[in-house]
Structure formats: C-alpha cells, structure tokens
Amino acid sequence: MPIAPNYTALERAVFECACAGCESVWITVNDDWAPLIRDRIGEYVFDPVFYYRHYDVNPRDSRKVIPVFFVPHLTKYRHKRESLGWGVVNSAIYAHKVTKTISEFLSPNMFYAAFPFGIYNPRELIKERLNISSSRRFFTSYRGKTIKDNMRLGFSFTYEDTKLINELINREGTGVYKHIGEFVKGDRSAWSERLPAEEQYSAKSFNLQKVFEPVSIEGAQISELEWFYDINTWEGYKEFVGSENFLKRPAVMTSAELPPIGVDND
C-alpha cells in the first residue's frame, strides 16, 4: 500500500526498525508473496544514523548495513496461528534460532516489532535508541494507548515473552478436537470430539492485544508519538492521506541485493 510517492507501508515499517537501531530485520511473509516483497525491499537497508557522517573523510565508508531476512511461518504452526501478532512472534523465533546455530553470542534476547499499517514518523525513534536497546521493554504510545490496547504501535519484547505467548495460545487457543473426558480404555465417550470448522484453531483470529497479553508493560519505557494513523481501514487510510502529516521515501532504502559470500563485487 503506498503512503507516499514510491514509498510503501511495508518499507516504512522496515525503516522504523532501522531507526530503532535493529541489527537485522526479519519479515514473516507467505511463500507466494516473498519474491515480490524481496524485490521491492531488497536484502538490506542502511542505518540512518550512519548513512552520512559529515565529518568523516569518506562518509560512504562509514555506512552501516542492516540485512533484511524473509521467513515463512514455521511449518508446525502453518494454518493454525497465522494472525498478525503471531507473525511478529514467528519472526522473533526465526531470528533467535538461526543466529543461535551460528553462535550463542549472536543470539538476540530483545526484539523490536513494527507494523506496516501503523503509520507515524519513524525518525522519532532515533532519539530513543538507548532506551530501545536497554534491558527494559520499550513501547511507543499515542494518546496513552499502546500495543496493549490493540494499537499497531512499535514495541520491544524479550525471547522469554515469546515462550509465554506460546503457552497462552496453547492454553486458550483451540485445535481440531475438543476434549470431553479423561481417557478410559474401552470408553468411546472419553475420546475427543471434533470441533465445528469455524471453531478450529481459534488462535488465527487472536488480535494484537490478546497475543501480546503476556508482555508486561510494568516498568517499561514509553515514548509518546506526535501523530499516528491506523491505515488498516479505508477510513483510516483516507484520514492519513488527507492530513497535514506526510512521509517521504528515505534514501537508506536500497531495494538492492547483498553480494554473494566469497565473491568480489567490484
């Protein structure tokens, strides 16, 4: 969805992660959409803080690359938990598992989430980098509301939070069957009964507030935004486009590919 000339809502979310100081960006995307999104976003963005340093001898040499990874839903949860909130958790799980196979020292414990349909100025987060990278959770807020109020607002969470979220979904989400009694050998009524199709895998319809219910906001650092629009609806999109607030495509967005490992790109 375009939010400015040559600038899409997803690109704004990626840029938000770059402004927040993320060292890598992980996007959960279905296999059929992955090639298109990869072609649009590219394989990396530049860190806006290091993009142009006026007092460096060669400013281009100081640029910091932030790689972008595109991952599918974990196979065991596919078609079972594919909500917007679980997509965020899925990206965090992939980032943790993949980096952990390389080294325990690379494995992240704190993650930052951004949403394409939550529109605000990502550059506001540059001044909050120290807070975002701290061990305390960080929440963006608008008029006193956060992700905990089902708002598409950026926030940070830990890997331990993903475990709590998984436990919540296992506990409160449905599967294919409902349990109607303890197993007793020879007693057919003790087996599970199949749920109606519309009631199966209820976690797919969990909203953001429900998915991130276990993420505690107590003691967290909160940053109030100057303006915010939810463009998930046509009315919200019209409100943003017709407002005095606007965004421009940042130069750090590349749409470029990283050179293959072991290949000279000169």
Secondary structure, DSSP 8 states (H G I E B T S, - for coil): -EEETTEEHHHHHHHHHHHTT-S-EEEE--TTTHHHHHHHH-SEEE-TTSS--TTSSSGGGG--EEEEEEE---GGGTTTS-SHHHHHHHHHHHHHHHHHHH-TTT--SEEEE--TTEES-GGGGGGGHHHHTSSS-EEEEBTTB-GGGT----EEEEHHHHHHHHHHHHHHS--SEE--S---TT-GGGS-EE--GGGTTGGGG--HHHHTTTS--TT-EEEE-S--EETTSHHHHHHHHTSS------TTB-------TT----
